[in-house]
Amino acid sequence: MRRSLIVGIGAYLPERVVTNAELSKTIDTTDEWIASRTGIRQRHIAAADETSSDLALKASRKALAHAGLRADEVDLIIVATTTPDSTFPATAARLQGALEIDHGAAFDIQAVCAGFIFGLATADNFLRTGQANTALVVGAETFSRILDWHDRATCVLFGDGAGAVVLQGQTDAPNSNGRGILSCHLHSDGRLYDLLYVDGGVSTTQTAGHVRMQGPEVYRHAINKLSDTLEEALRCNGLTVAEVDWLVPHQANKRIIDGVAKKLGLPPEKVVLTVDRHANTSAASVPLALAEAVGDGRIKQGDVVLLEAIGGGLTWGSSVIRW
């Protein structure tokens, strides 16, 4: 059986760090208020001349170097982003050009904070069926560009960054120990569109708009829907919670992360947490956290890793990987 194996991973965070204390100088908020409700202490903000594709390029180069592959070996590029460089062409096309790749396919996916999971699932299907051999999946966001900096309930929650993985389609050989993406599970419910959205768009206001969110409702749906899809993923693979080595969740809010882990019965020491330093980086959130845990040696070969995320739409999903 052909399976998708993650062979490289990379991350990039902009140099500028904005702490809660710095925000409190211009917004009616405090470090204690933000930290107690979200777990966030700081976030990275892209420079004025940094685009989402710039962030994606830096993360991608690190992922390719980690994989020991040349850029021209990639024949599929998927960029998950809510903050594209342009209305069109795709940010993935700009990334493809920057990597000097002139073959294969490159396109964007828009599933907001769940975008990386959707991108991973899409690449997995291409690789399993042999339509591509080597895929680059990137979550990249300059989310600070669509924040209303007068809305203290939302602007303190987000940051910028990019994370990337390189996947290869490989035959499940006897000595592979079942490594690779075991399954992905995607969901959406458009009836919940108005819980988390941007109040702008090309065909409505002809502006980028700003993030609007019904926080309590998003929180309620997040706990239930993320728990359900993780249980779905475990059932699909005949796994128990005890067999899970790591949960790498979307880094939106520590209370959501803690609530999902508790409902699943997963101890806190098995949860990768970066929200305190990264804030919510939307589609970049999961690959940034994954890159950190791989880089510091927590995630090791053979570990069972769960990924999950939820975003506007509402969209949500999960994935199970044997690393």
C-alpha positions as CSV (number, residue, x, y, z in Angstrom):
1,M,0.0,0.0,0.0
2,R,1.2,3.5,-0.9
3,R,1.4,5.9,2.1
4,S,2.4,9.5,2.6
5,L,5.5,9.9,4.8
6,I,6.6,13.2,6.3
7,V,10.3,13.4,5.5
8,G,11.0,17.1,6.3
9,I,9.6,19.9,8.4
10,G,10.4,23.6,8.8
11,A,9.1,26.8,10.5
12,Y,9.6,30.5,10.3
13,L,8.5,33.2,12.7
14,P,8.9,36.9,12.0
15,E,11.6,38.7,14.0
16,R,9.3,41.2,15.7
17,V,7.8,40.0,19.0
18,V,4.9,41.9,20.5
19,T,4.2,41.1,24.2
20,N,0.9,41.6,26.0
21,A,2.5,44.4,28.0
22,E,3.3,46.2,24.7
23,L,-0.3,45.8,23.5
24,S,-1.6,47.2,26.8
25,K,0.0,50.5,25.9
26,T,-2.4,51.0,22.9
27,I,-5.4,48.8,23.7
28,D,-7.6,48.6,26.8
29,T,-6.2,45.3,28.1
30,T,-3.6,43.8,30.4
31,D,-1.2,41.0,30.4
32,E,-3.2,39.3,33.1
33,W,-6.5,39.6,31.2
34,I,-5.1,38.1,28.0
35,A,-3.0,35.4,29.7
36,S,-5.8,34.2,32.0
37,R,-8.3,33.8,29.2
38,T,-6.1,32.5,26.4
39,G,-2.7,31.5,27.7
40,I,-1.1,33.9,25.3
41,R,1.9,35.9,26.4
42,Q,3.3,37.2,23.1
43,R,3.0,36.9,19.3
44,H,5.2,37.5,16.3
45,I,4.2,40.2,13.8
46,A,5.4,40.3,10.2
47,A,7.5,43.3,9.1
48,A,5.7,45.8,6.8
49,D,7.5,44.4,3.7
50,E,7.0,40.7,4.6
51,T,4.2,38.8,2.8
52,S,2.7,35.4,3.4
53,S,4.7,34.0,0.6
54,D,7.9,35.4,2.1
55,L,7.1,33.5,5.3
56,A,6.1,30.4,3.4
57,L,9.4,30.5,1.4
58,K,11.6,30.6,4.5
59,A,9.7,27.7,6.2
60,S,9.7,25.7,3.0
61,R,13.5,26.0,2.5
62,K,14.0,24.8,6.0
63,A,11.7,21.8,5.4
64,L,13.4,20.9,2.2
65,A,16.8,21.1,3.9
66,H,15.5,18.9,6.7
67,A,14.3,16.4,4.1
68,G,17.6,16.5,2.2
69,L,15.7,17.2,-1.0
70,R,16.1,19.7,-3.8
71,A,13.2,22.0,-4.6
72,D,12.9,20.6,-8.1
73,E,12.0,17.2,-6.7
74,V,8.7,18.7,-5.5
75,D,5.8,18.1,-7.8
76,L,2.9,19.4,-5.7
77,I,2.7,22.6,-3.6
78,I,-0.3,23.3,-1.4
79,V,-0.4,26.5,0.6
80,A,-3.1,26.9,3.3
81,T,-3.6,30.6,4.0
82,T,-6.3,33.1,4.9
83,T,-4.1,36.0,4.1
84,P,-2.8,35.5,0.5
85,D,-0.4,37.8,-1.2
86,S,-3.0,38.7,-3.9
87,T,-6.6,37.9,-4.8
88,F,-5.0,35.8,-7.5
89,P,-2.8,34.0,-8.6
90,A,-2.4,31.6,-5.7
91,T,0.2,32.3,-3.1
92,A,1.4,28.7,-3.8
93,A,2.2,29.8,-7.4
94,R,4.4,32.6,-6.0
95,L,6.1,30.2,-3.7
96,Q,6.6,27.8,-6.6
97,G,8.3,30.5,-8.6
98,A,10.5,31.6,-5.7
99,L,11.6,28.0,-5.4
100,E,12.3,28.0,-9.1
101,I,10.1,25.0,-9.7
102,D,8.6,24.9,-13.2
103,H,6.6,21.7,-13.1
104,G,3.8,20.0,-11.1
105,A,0.9,21.7,-9.6
106,A,0.6,24.6,-7.0
107,F,-2.6,25.9,-5.5
108,D,-4.0,27.4,-2.3
109,I,-6.5,26.0,0.2
110,Q,-8.8,28.2,2.3
111,A,-10.1,26.6,5.4
112,V,-8.9,29.3,7.8
113,C,-7.3,27.8,11.0
114,A,-8.1,24.2,9.8
115,G,-6.3,24.9,6.5
116,F,-3.2,22.9,7.2
117,I,-5.2,19.8,8.1
118,F,-7.2,20.2,4.9
119,G,-3.9,20.7,2.9
120,L,-2.4,17.7,4.5
121,A,-5.4,15.5,3.6
122,T,-5.4,16.8,0.0
123,A,-1.7,16.1,-0.4
124,D,-2.1,12.7,1.2
125,N,-4.8,11.8,-1.4
126,F,-2.5,12.9,-4.3
127,L,0.4,10.8,-3.0
128,R,-1.6,7.7,-2.2
129,T,-3.0,7.6,-5.7
130,G,0.3,8.3,-7.3
131,Q,-0.8,11.6,-8.9
132,A,2.3,13.2,-7.2
133,N,5.4,11.8,-5.6
134,T,6.7,14.7,-3.4
135,A,4.5,17.3,-1.9
136,L,5.2,20.5,0.0
137,V,2.3,21.5,2.3
138,V,2.6,25.0,3.9
139,G,0.5,26.9,6.4
140,A,1.4,30.6,6.1
141,E,-0.3,33.7,7.6
142,T,0.2,37.4,8.0
143,F,-3.0,37.4,10.1
144,S,-2.1,40.7,11.7
145,R,-3.1,42.4,8.4
146,I,-6.8,41.6,8.9
147,L,-7.1,42.4,12.6
148,D,-9.1,45.3,13.9
149,W,-6.6,46.7,16.4
150,H,-9.4,48.5,18.2
151,D,-11.2,45.3,19.0
152,R,-9.5,44.0,22.1
153,A,-11.5,40.8,22.1
154,T,-9.9,39.6,18.8
155,C,-6.7,41.5,18.0
156,V,-4.8,40.1,21.1
157,L,-5.4,36.5,19.9
158,F,-3.5,36.3,16.7
159,G,0.0,36.3,15.3
160,D,2.0,35.7,12.1
161,G,4.2,32.8,11.0
162,A,4.6,29.8,8.6
163,G,5.2,26.1,8.9
164,A,5.9,23.6,6.2
165,V,6.2,19.8,5.7
166,V,7.6,17.8,2.9
167,L,5.7,14.5,2.2
168,Q,6.7,11.6,-0.1
169,G,4.5,8.8,-1.4
170,Q,6.2,5.5,-0.4
171,T,5.2,1.9,-0.6
172,D,4.4,0.4,2.8
173,A,7.3,-2.0,3.0
174,P,7.6,-4.7,5.7
175,N,10.3,-2.8,7.5
176,S,8.5,0.6,7.5
177,N,6.6,-0.2,10.8
178,G,3.5,1.4,9.4
179,R,5.0,4.9,9.4
180,G,3.2,7.8,7.7
181,I,-0.2,9.5,7.6
182,L,-2.7,6.8,8.7
183,S,-5.8,8.9,8.1
184,C,-7.3,12.4,7.8
185,H,-10.8,13.5,8.7
186,L,-12.3,16.7,7.4
187,H,-15.6,18.4,8.4
188,S,-17.4,21.7,7.8
189,D,-20.8,23.2,8.7
190,G,-21.7,26.4,6.7
191,R,-24.6,27.1,9.0
192,L,-22.1,28.3,11.5
193,Y,-20.5,30.8,9.0
194,D,-21.2,33.9,11.1
195,L,-19.5,32.7,14.2
196,L,-16.0,33.5,12.8
197,Y,-15.5,35.5,9.6
198,V,-14.0,38.5,8.0
199,D,-16.3,41.4,7.2
200,G,-14.9,42.1,3.8
201,G,-14.2,40.4,0.5
202,V,-13.8,41.0,-3.2
203,S,-17.4,40.4,-4.2
204,T,-18.9,42.2,-1.1
205,T,-17.0,45.2,0.1
206,Q,-13.9,45.1,-2.2
207,T,-11.8,45.3,0.9
208,A,-9.8,42.8,2.9
209,G,-12.0,43.4,6.0
210,H,-11.4,42.5,9.6
211,V,-11.8,39.5,11.8
212,R,-15.1,39.2,13.6
213,M,-15.8,36.4,16.1
214,Q,-18.5,35.2,18.5
215,G,-15.9,34.0,21.0
216,P,-18.1,32.0,23.5
217,E,-19.9,30.2,20.7
218,V,-16.7,29.3,18.9
219,Y,-15.3,28.0,22.2
220,R,-18.3,25.8,22.8
221,H,-18.2,24.3,19.3
222,A,-14.4,23.9,19.4
223,I,-14.4,21.6,22.4
224,N,-17.1,19.3,21.1
225,K,-16.2,19.2,17.5
226,L,-12.4,18.7,18.0
227,S,-13.1,16.0,20.6
228,D,-15.4,14.2,18.3
229,T,-13.1,14.2,15.3
230,L,-10.1,13.0,17.4
231,E,-12.2,10.1,18.7
232,E,-13.3,9.5,15.1
233,A,-9.6,9.3,14.0
234,L,-8.7,6.9,16.8
235,R,-11.6,4.6,16.0
236,C,-10.7,4.6,12.3
237,N,-7.2,3.3,13.1
238,G,-8.2,1.0,16.0
239,L,-6.2,3.0,18.4
240,T,-6.8,3.8,22.1
241,V,-6.0,7.1,23.8
242,A,-3.3,5.2,25.8
243,E,-1.5,4.5,22.5
244,V,-1.2,8.2,21.6
245,D,2.2,9.7,22.2
246,W,1.5,13.3,21.3
247,L,-1.4,15.6,20.5
248,V,-0.4,18.6,18.4
249,P,-3.5,20.9,18.5
250,H,-4.4,24.1,16.8
251,Q,-3.0,26.8,19.1
252,A,-6.0,29.0,19.4
253,N,-6.6,29.2,23.2
254,K,-5.1,27.2,26.0
255,R,-8.5,26.7,27.6
256,I,-9.7,25.0,24.4
257,I,-6.6,22.9,24.2
258,D,-6.9,21.8,27.8
259,G,-10.7,21.2,27.4
260,V,-10.2,18.9,24.4
261,A,-7.3,17.0,26.1
262,K,-9.4,16.5,29.2
263,K,-12.4,15.3,27.3
264,L,-10.2,12.9,25.3
265,G,-8.6,11.7,28.5
266,L,-5.1,12.7,27.4
267,P,-2.6,13.9,30.1
268,P,-1.2,17.4,29.7
269,E,2.3,16.1,29.3
270,K,1.4,14.6,26.0
271,V,0.1,17.9,24.6
272,V,2.4,20.2,22.5
273,L,1.7,23.8,23.6
274,T,3.1,26.9,21.8
275,V,0.1,29.3,22.1
276,D,1.8,31.2,24.9
277,R,4.6,32.3,22.5
278,H,3.0,32.1,19.0
279,A,-0.6,33.1,19.7
280,N,-3.1,31.9,17.1
281,T,-1.3,31.8,13.7
282,S,-4.3,30.3,11.9
283,A,-3.2,27.8,9.2
284,A,0.4,28.1,10.4
285,S,-0.5,27.0,13.9
286,V,-0.3,23.2,13.7
287,P,2.9,23.0,11.6
288,L,4.7,25.5,13.8
289,A,3.9,23.5,16.9
290,L,4.7,20.2,15.1
291,A,8.1,21.7,13.9
292,E,9.0,22.7,17.5
293,A,8.2,19.3,18.9
294,V,10.1,17.5,16.2
295,G,13.0,19.9,16.5
296,D,13.5,19.6,20.2
297,G,13.3,15.8,20.1
298,R,9.9,15.2,21.8
299,I,8.4,13.6,18.7
300,K,10.4,10.5,17.8
301,Q,10.3,8.0,15.0
302,G,7.4,5.6,15.6
303,D,5.4,7.9,17.8
304,V,1.6,8.1,17.2
305,V,0.8,11.8,16.7
306,L,-2.7,13.4,16.6
307,L,-3.3,16.7,14.8
308,E,-6.4,18.7,15.1
309,A,-7.7,22.2,14.2
310,I,-10.9,24.2,13.8
311,G,-11.5,27.4,12.0
312,G,-14.0,29.7,10.3
313,G,-16.7,28.1,8.2
314,L,-16.9,26.4,10.6
315,T,-14.3,23.9,9.3
316,W,-12.5,21.3,11.4
317,G,-10.5,18.2,11.1
318,S,-7.9,15.7,12.5
319,S,-5.1,13.5,11.3
320,V,-3.3,10.5,12.7
321,I,0.4,10.1,11.9
322,R,2.8,7.4,12.9
323,W,6.0,9.4,12.8
